[in-house]
Amino acid sequence: MVRLESVGLRYGGPGGAEVLHDLNFAMAEGGFRWLLGPSGAGKTSLLRLLTLAVRPTSGRLQLLGAAVERASRAELPLLRRRIGMVFQDFRLLPHLSAFDNVALPLRLAGRPEGQVRADVAEMLRWVTLTRRAEALPAELSGGEQQRVAIARAVIGRPALLLADEPTGNLDDTQAERLMQLLRELNRLGTSVVVATHSTALVARYPGRALVLAEGRLVHDGASDDVPRAEEAT
Amino acid sequence: MARSLRPARADDLGLRRALSDRLLPLLVAAMTFLAALALAGAMAAAGLAEHWRTGAASMLTVQVPMPEAPAVGGTRAEVVTHALGDTLGIATFRRLSAAEIATLLKPWLGEDPGHLSLPLPAMFEVRLSGDPFDATGAAARLARAAPGTLVERNGAWLTRLADLVRSLRACAALALLVVAFVASAVVAVATRAGLAARRDAIEIVHGLGATDGMIASQFAERVMMLAVAGALLGVLLVLPVLLGLASLAAPFATADAQPLQPAQLLRALPPMLWAELVSLPLVAALIGWATAQATVRGWLGRLP
């Protein structure tokens, strides 16, 4: 499902800064990982690798059965459609309504419009945004935007779901609902990676954790075993 | 949910705002205007040159020195008249009157060439029928009937007219190439501005699995629509100009040398020019679509 072998990532060409060094880990289909580490440890860069926003500059990255470092550009869009991503800054399209933002992955995948409307309506109902379906992102609160972003990430039933601080703009109730959704998707076979600084969240939902420090993987094991010094700060 | 009920191929990237429907159509309209003028100019010049060429090619001038001197069977002018009448390929001919010759010579000899007592030749204006005509043989036969008779074809003019037509066509082709290049550059700049304005949106849909083709098509369709709108505007603007020019040029191309009546104006433009005017929006659409596709695909090449 996800396998990294000696993966490195360097921005800005051969002379650029290396932000990830010699990463090695594997996650089977249906796996769950917390992604922990202090700011600047490389969590976002690793998520960018896993969303195929960048390719590794060294090593081998196997993702959903494809060797990313060797895949052609034409192969990557189909892979990306099997990956859902919840961004910390939501990354909604400002000129599209909440409905159309959520519908975007389905439309890009060429789903029939009738099915798109039914699925989006159901998803908006789930995130309690039915009445805000017509609203533009600028007309939504931060929490509502976050829920739209979550709905967009999961509506295509991705094989791999990545989330970067997904509960950062949610109240406790919404955060609880999101974690329940992530666990449910995970139980149904979606692999999930959640990057967070929230030790309370990790403590409430213990599982396996990857801990990064200065671009290196320093822990791959149970979240309960993460040394305090390595936890998110 | 009125805003949600939109077609699947709607404006996901927000290009209606990023690629404004003001500047690009106006620039394409200007390019179309220039292209139409170049096409019409080349066609009109070629048409006039052809008109003059066919006129010049069908005319001969025959000079008979000492026309009243005796020859076998009459005066030299009379035997040349008989010979011209027997020559195949000649439709009509006539001998210029003394007054017409005096008018022709007026720039050189003044108002009354007769007072100089110069032996003026007889001049025949010959119009060919269009059938095969042996100019060399005819000249030889006339010279045998009245030695010294000269047959003058307008060959030098024909060569110059042919050169003129070729030059005009080359100039028009060059002008069209320049216009197409500038139009393409304008579209590329507008597309790049749109890419810069929608960079975030493009990266988002790219990350959601949009292919290069999907993104490039949205740009290309928007640019193509704007280019067609601009080209139609350009054609509408250039049409009155072309009709006005056609009205002014009509007397040079017709025998009666009369200006066109308003009802004749639309027929004043040749069918080929109408076809080219109709094709200009199509060409603009093609240039816009292809340039936008190439520009966007080139830009997307920087993304993984």
Interface residues (C-beta under 8 A of the other chain):
Chain A: T51 L52 A53 V54 R55 R73 A74 L76 P77 L78 L79 R80 R81 M85 R91 L93 P94 H95 L96 S97 F99 D100 A103 L104 P105 R107 L108 A109 E113 V116 R117 V120 A133 E134 R152
Chain B: M1 A2 R3 S4 L5 R6 P7 A8 A10 D11 D12 L13 G14 R17 D200 A201 E203 I204 V205 H206 G207 L208 G209 A210 T211 D212 M214 P304
